[in-house]
Structures are given as structure tokens and as C-alpha cells.
Amino acid sequence: MNDTWNEVSQKEINRPKSSSKQGVKVKILISPLDVPSASRIDVGDDASEFIIEFKYLSGTEPKLTIPHEDGVTFSIGKNSGKIYKVTLTKSHFRTSDSYKIDLSEVLRVAKSEISEYGQTPRRRMPVRIGNIAAIQNVLNGQMTQPNYSFC
């Protein structure tokens, strides 16, 4: 397992969005507590899954594991509803007889699944729209990292 966390630039991820309503200019930011402070991407110990993890300024909390469709599992903060981990199984990416997958494909699928998760009505956990937007921004910034492949 990869023990190295990559620091997330708060300035790059949480850029203000400006809008104007009835002549009043407003700048909107995501709550700093919803923006990951670090992330890491790895292949699971048995090479059957990709794991994307996030750390936050607020530290750690108990987590709930929420299975999603298509071999995707989310680890969600029990109290905050923040996404701490996204696990994508190898079967999610099967292409012919090879499992060679580049990182940009993993990140593209993760972004899609996170977006879908954010739009799925759930009774147990509230959706943190700011957290989902921040994670999408983090994943966009990681699209340029080197490729990984399954053996």
C-alpha cells in the first residue's frame, strides 16, 4: 500500500466563484472543512482494485462503508458525510483480456461515480455538495500523473 500522501493545494482546488444578482456581486467558496488536505491513489494489496483516499483538516472520524453500483465502494464519514475513500474494483475496468488501465481512466470513472453518488437520494447520509465539488477538483488536478497498470 502506498504510504505517501500528496498535499492538496487549497488555492488550486477552492477557487472563488463569482456571481452577480440584482447588482450585488458575490464570491462563493467551498468550506475549507470540505476540501481534502491530502490525497493518494494506489492499487490494492491483491491488485484487484484501485483505491483513492482523502485526508481532511478536521482529522479523522468513524466511517461507514457504502457499496455503490459497478464494483464501487465509498467510505463516508459517519458524522460529516465527507468522502474519505473510493474503491473501484478491477472488474469495473475490464477491457478485452488485458487489465492495463491508465490513471486518467481511473480518475475519469471515479469522478463519474462520485457525481452519481452525489445525485443518488439516500436516507442514511446527507450529501455534502461542497465536498463532492472539491474532490472532483482534486481528481481533475491528478489527471496528469503517471500511468498505473494492473498486472
LOVOVO-970128 format. One record per residue (C-alpha): residue number from 1; chain; y, z, x. Coordinates in steps of 0.25 Angstrom, whole numbers, plus 2048, in hexadecimal, padded with zeros to 3 digits. Example, Ala and Ser with C-alpha at 12.3 -4.5 7.8 and 13.67 -1.06 7.14 Angstrom:
LOVOVO-970128
> i/ch/c2/c3/c1
> 1/A/7EE/81F/831;
> 2/A/7FC/81D/837;
This chain:
LOVOVO-970128
> i/ch/c2/c3/c1
> 1/A/800/800/800;
> 2/A/80E/7FD/805;
> 3/A/815/80A/808;
> 4/A/823/803/80B;
> 5/A/82D/803/800;
> 6/A/838/7F9/800;
> 7/A/846/7FE/7FD;
> 8/A/84D/7F8/7F1;
> 9/A/85C/7F5/7F3;
> 10/A/863/7FB/7E7;
> 11/A/86F/7F2/7E9;
> 12/A/866/7E5/7E8;
> 13/A/85D/7EA/7DC;
> 14/A/868/7F1/7D4;
> 15/A/874/7E7/7D4;
> 16/A/87E/7E9/7C9;
> 17/A/87E/7E0/7BD;
> 18/A/88C/7DD/7B7;
> 19/A/88F/7DA/7A9;
> 20/A/89B/7DA/7A0;
> 21/A/89C/7DE/792;
> 22/A/8A9/7DD/78A;
> 23/A/8B1/7DC/796;
> 24/A/8AA/7E8/79D;
> 25/A/8A3/7E6/7AA;
> 26/A/897/7EE/7AC;
> 27/A/88D/7EF/7B9;
> 28/A/87F/7F3/7B6;
> 29/A/875/7F9/7C0;
> 30/A/867/7FD/7BF;
> 31/A/865/80C/7C0;
> 32/A/862/810/7CF;
> 33/A/857/818/7CA;
> 34/A/850/80B/7C4;
> 35/A/851/803/7D1;
> 36/A/846/805/7DB;
> 37/A/84A/80A/7E9;
> 38/A/83E/804/7EF;
> 39/A/832/7FB/7EC;
> 40/A/825/7F6/7F3;
> 41/A/81B/7EB/7F0;
> 42/A/80D/7EC/7F4;
> 43/A/7FF/7E7/7F2;
> 44/A/7F5/7F2/7EC;
> 45/A/7EB/7F8/7F5;
> 46/A/7E0/7EF/7F0;
> 47/A/7E9/7E3/7F0;
> 48/A/7E7/7E1/7E1;
> 49/A/7F5/7E4/7DD;
> 50/A/804/7E3/7E1;
> 51/A/80C/7F0/7DF;
> 52/A/81B/7F0/7DE;
> 53/A/821/7FE/7DF;
> 54/A/82F/804/7DE;
> 55/A/836/811/7E2;
> 56/A/842/817/7DB;
> 57/A/84D/820/7E0;
> 58/A/849/82A/7D5;
> 59/A/83C/82D/7DD;
> 60/A/82E/82D/7D6;
> 61/A/829/831/7C8;
> 62/A/81C/831/7C1;
> 63/A/817/823/7BD;
> 64/A/810/81C/7B2;
> 65/A/807/810/7B5;
> 66/A/809/806/7AA;
> 67/A/800/7FA/7AA;
> 68/A/806/7ED/7A6;
> 69/A/800/7DF/7A4;
> 70/A/7FA/7D5/7AE;
> 71/A/7F6/7DF/7B8;
> 72/A/803/7E6/7BA;
> 73/A/805/7F5/7BA;
> 74/A/812/7FD/7BB;
> 75/A/815/80B/7C0;
> 76/A/820/811/7B8;
> 77/A/828/81E/7BA;
> 78/A/823/827/7AF;
> 79/A/831/82D/7AD;
> 80/A/83B/822/7B1;
> 81/A/833/815/7AD;
> 82/A/836/80F/7BA;
> 83/A/82C/805/7C0;
> 84/A/826/80B/7CD;
> 85/A/81B/801/7CF;
> 86/A/816/7F3/7CB;
> 87/A/807/7F0/7CE;
> 88/A/803/7E1/7CC;
> 89/A/7F4/7DE/7CD;
> 90/A/7EF/7D3/7D5;
> 91/A/7E9/7CC/7C9;
> 92/A/7F7/7CB/7C4;
> 93/A/7F9/7C0/7CE;
> 94/A/7EC/7B8/7CF;
> 95/A/7EF/7AA/7D4;
> 96/A/7E2/7A1/7D6;
> 97/A/7D9/7A8/7E0;
> 98/A/7E4/7AE/7E9;
> 99/A/7EC/7BB/7E7;
> 100/A/7F7/7B7/7F1;
> 101/A/803/7BB/7EA;
> 102/A/811/7BB/7F0;
> 103/A/81A/7C7/7ED;
> 104/A/824/7BF/7E5;
> 105/A/81A/7BC/7DB;
> 106/A/816/7CB/7DA;
> 107/A/825/7CF/7D9;
> 108/A/827/7C4/7CE;
> 109/A/81B/7C9/7C6;
> 110/A/81F/7D8/7C8;
> 111/A/82D/7D4/7C3;
> 112/A/828/7CD/7B7;
> 113/A/81E/7D9/7B3;
> 114/A/82A/7E3/7B5;
> 115/A/832/7DB/7AC;
> 116/A/827/7DA/7A2;
> 117/A/825/7E9/7A3;
> 118/A/833/7EC/7A0;
> 119/A/833/7E4/794;
> 120/A/826/7EA/78E;
> 121/A/828/7F4/784;
> 122/A/821/801/788;
> 123/A/820/80E/781;
> 124/A/81E/817/78D;
> 125/A/828/813/797;
> 126/A/837/80F/795;
> 127/A/83B/802/79D;
> 128/A/845/804/7A8;
> 129/A/84C/7F7/7A7;
> 130/A/855/7FA/7B4;
> 131/A/848/7FE/7BC;
> 132/A/841/7F1/7B8;
> 133/A/84E/7E9/7BB;
> 134/A/84F/7F0/7C9;
> 135/A/840/7ED/7CC;
> 136/A/842/7DF/7C8;
> 137/A/84E/7DE/7D2;
> 138/A/845/7E5/7DD;
> 139/A/83A/7DB/7DB;
> 140/A/844/7CF/7DC;
> 141/A/848/7D4/7E9;
> 142/A/83A/7D5/7EE;
> 143/A/837/7C7/7EB;
> 144/A/83A/7C3/7FA;
> 145/A/830/7CC/800;
> 146/A/824/7C6/808;
> 147/A/817/7C2/800;
> 148/A/80B/7CB/7FE;
> 149/A/7FD/7C5/7FA;
> 150/A/7F0/7CB/7F5;
> 151/A/7E4/7C9/7FE;
